[in-house]
Amino acid sequence: MAQEKLAIILGTEGNGLAPNTVAHCDYTACIPMSHNVDSLNVAAASAVAFWQLRAR
């Protein structure tokens, strides 16, 4: 069985993705932050995303 294709588009630390980019996405996700953490850099965010998708 062929696997689905998946593209992960990562935004900037502060502003995320442009609204036009989000409008073209089928799905969006947000990584919730804990107290005293404003944001993750793109390397850390991508590691979290890829870890969650590992068993997909």
Stockholm file with secondary structure:
# STOCKHOLM 1.0

chainA/1-56         MAQEKLAIILGTEGNGLAPNTVAHCDYTACIPMSHNVDSLNVAAASAVAFWQLRAR
#=GR chainA/1-56 SS CCCCCCCCCCCBTTTBSCHHHHHTCSCCCCCCCCTTCCCCCHHHHHHHHHHHHTTC
#=GC SS_cons        CCCCCCCCCCCBTTTBSCHHHHHTCSCCCCCCCCTTCCCCCHHHHHHHHHHHHTTC
//
